[in-house]
Every structure is written in C-alpha cells, then in structure tokens.
C-alpha cells in the first residue's frame, strides 16, 4: 500500500508481499484470530518442505529459503488475484481457507498460465520448456508480471481459436496448421479476404487462386467488402474485428493495378508473411507462364496430375497422394511421421471419402494407367481402411506401421 505524505506530497511504498499485508490487515481489524495464526504456523513449514522437495531438496538450506519465498509468493498471487487487491477480501480468504489451499490455488493459477499458448504461431506449439522449470521461475514472479503474461497468452489463445474457427469450413484443423507452421493472424487474414473473394469456397487458396480472384476484381473495379463472418463466437469478435480492419487497410495495395499480385505474394515477399497460402510451386510456375502469354514447359500427362505427383509415380508415392485426397488434406507424395499421424487422427475424427481419390485418377491420370491406379487404390482400401479407421489402435501403432509399409513416409 502507498500513503501520501501531506508534508511532501510523496508516497510511502509498502514493499511487503501481499500475503503479509492481508495478514496484518486481518489481525488489525479482527478478521483473523489467534487460532488461524497458529494453523498457518503449523501448515507453512510443511508446505515449505514439500515445495523444496519438488524444486530441489528439502535438506539444503538454500532450497528451503527459496521454498519460503515461493510459498509466500504463491499465496500472495492467489490472494491479490482473487480479491482484486482488496485487503479485507484477502484477509477473509485467509480466514475461511487453509494456508496450504491458498498456496495450491496460486500454483494452479501458474499451471493454467503455463498451459496456455505462448504464441499465435501454430508451428511453435509443442516446443515450450518443461513445466517444472517454468513453474520454478513463475513461482517467484510478481502478480503484475502474472497479469501481463496472462493477458498476452489470452490474446494468443483467442487468435488461435479464431483461426481454427475460420479454418473449419476449409478443412483446416490444428494439426494441419501446425504442420504448415501457420501463424494464426495470417490464417484469419486470409480467411476473411478469401471469403469475400470467393464466397462459398471450401478449399484453402494458394497464391494462384488469390491472384486470379484479385485480377478479376481489378478488371471489374467493384468494391470488395470484408465482412465479419456470421456465427462467430462473441468471445472472438474483438480479435477478428481488429484483423478485419488490417485486411481492409491492405485492400488499396492489393487492388492497385500497377503491382502484380503474383509478385506481392511470392514466397519471399513481405505480403506472403501476412497471408497463409497453400504451397503449389508447379501451379505457380504454370500461372507465371500463362501471365506471359506462353505455355509452361511440357509435362507428361495431365498438368494437374503432373503437379500432384511431381514426377513420383511409384506405388508408395501414389498411395500417399490418393490417401491425402480421400482424407481431404493438401496433396502430397511424401509425408513426415508427424504428418502421417495427423492424417490418421483426421480420418478417425472426420472420416474419409475414397471416391474423391478414384475420381481424381479418372479425371487426371494418364489414360493408359488409370485401370492400374484404380486397382492399386481399391486393393489398398480393402487391406487398410479398417486399420486406419479403428479407434482401438488409440496410440496409432498399427496405422503408422501400415503407412510406413504401404505409403511414402519420411524416416
């Protein structure tokens, strides 16, 4: 607490832990009695030993001294947060609950904080430090530090939640975004823009699709309205609205006819960092040649098939490609172990549509090989679909072993 000095106009700073302030207040105003003090004196040493053991050793004096500081700080964090800084409310909490329960409440606050995402970047998930070192550091931090970190992490969580909500109609989930290393803000920005450019679209765009849509809009010279999506959860409204405004501010540059969109959205461009797009290098090459009025260098078979297979037409690569199509994820002929696990989890959660892969073969595969490719896919499904869909294999051991054997999975 700080009290103004009438003589000098200065304030006296009270640097005591909030627990100590609340305890002193409770004693002064009769909120806390002698029995509660005795109970705290009994509980506190036991709690100190437990904390010293958790973070180090209960037999070392330095660890015990740090444990004393930690338990006082944990109780202080809880009391100041729960009471919103009101000493009477904090004293009543001490009166009505055990000292150890208030220490645990402070520890639980920090555990919830540590469990929250540190970043809105999906690619950074799963790389945080272990909980114990983080809890060790945070158990000695101030309530102001806690509140600032809580606000930061809450904002990151809201961005991630909004990105997942907006990505759901496009079949984007957390696993897919994590594999792609997507940033939540870029996902939200792209979803808002593409919803306006291509109402009703269900496939996430690549640079070519964005380029074509914006080029058509430039020719029509009609205004583009970036609207808030209907049904957005109220808790995410402020987060999405802030990013919607940033998309609106981007429109004059995006619609500026003198700047080719393909250059603005090339992989190395600053704008590419602001928008999350599916990578399709061969598609971008084709589009580049088309923009010059030329044909791309000839590819064997269908251009779509050539782009999808990228020249890899062995059985393992083809089955990988067809399985991705059936599962509704971006087409790949090679998956990492992590991507393979994500694919299996997606199939078990959302199912798969084998007919999509068959249709792709019928429409795009070289005609001379279509029957063979259909037979390959049908045989794979007969042998593998039950394993891929089975919830009994909850650790994915059987499914991943199958994919390593039949598909193209990087070691």
RATAMO-V878382 format. One record per pair of residues at least 24 apart in sequence whose ideal C-beta (glycine too) atoms are under 7 Angstrom apart, sorted by the first residue. I is the first residue (numbers start at 1). J is the second residue. Records with the same first field share a line. If there is no record, write none. Layout:
I=J, J
This chain:
17=72, 73, 76
18=76, 79, 80, 90, 143
19=72, 75, 76, 79
21=87
22=79, 87, 90, 91, 94
23=94
25=87, 88, 91
26=91, 94, 95
31=88, 91, 92, 95
32=91, 94, 95
36=94, 95
39=99
40=99
43=98, 99, 100
44=71, 99
47=71, 99, 100, 103
55=136
69=140
70=139, 140
71=103
73=139, 140
74=103, 106, 107, 139
75=99, 102, 103, 106
76=143
77=106, 109, 143, 146
78=102, 105, 106, 109
80=143
81=109, 143
110=135, 138, 139
111=135
113=138, 146, 149, 150, 153
114=138
116=153, 154, 157
117=153, 156, 157, 160
118=153, 156
119=156
120=156, 159, 160, 183, 184, 185
121=183
122=174, 177, 178, 181, 182, 184
123=178, 181, 182
125=178
158=236, 239
159=184, 185, 239
160=184
161=236
162=188, 236, 239, 240
163=187, 188
165=232, 233, 236
166=191, 229
167=191
169=202
170=202, 203, 204
171=328
172=204
173=346
175=342, 345, 346
176=329, 342
179=338, 339, 342
182=276
183=276
185=243
186=273, 274, 275, 276
187=276
188=240, 243
189=243, 246, 247, 274, 275
190=275, 276, 277
192=226, 243, 244, 247
193=226, 247
195=229
196=224, 225, 226, 227
204=278
205=277, 278
206=277, 278, 279, 280, 283
207=262, 265, 277, 284
208=280, 283, 284, 287
210=261, 265, 277
211=261, 262, 265, 287
214=254, 261
215=261
217=255
218=255, 257
224=251
262=287, 288, 291
278=330
280=307
282=306, 307, 310
283=307
301=366
302=364
304=364
305=364, 365, 366
309=333
315=376
316=406, 407, 408
317=408
318=373, 376
319=376, 380, 406, 407
320=407, 408
322=357, 377
323=407
325=356, 357, 360
326=352, 353, 354, 356, 357
327=352
333=408
334=408, 410
335=407, 408, 409, 410
336=410
337=409, 410
340=400, 403, 409
341=396, 400
344=388, 396, 399, 400
347=388, 389
348=389, 391
354=381
380=406
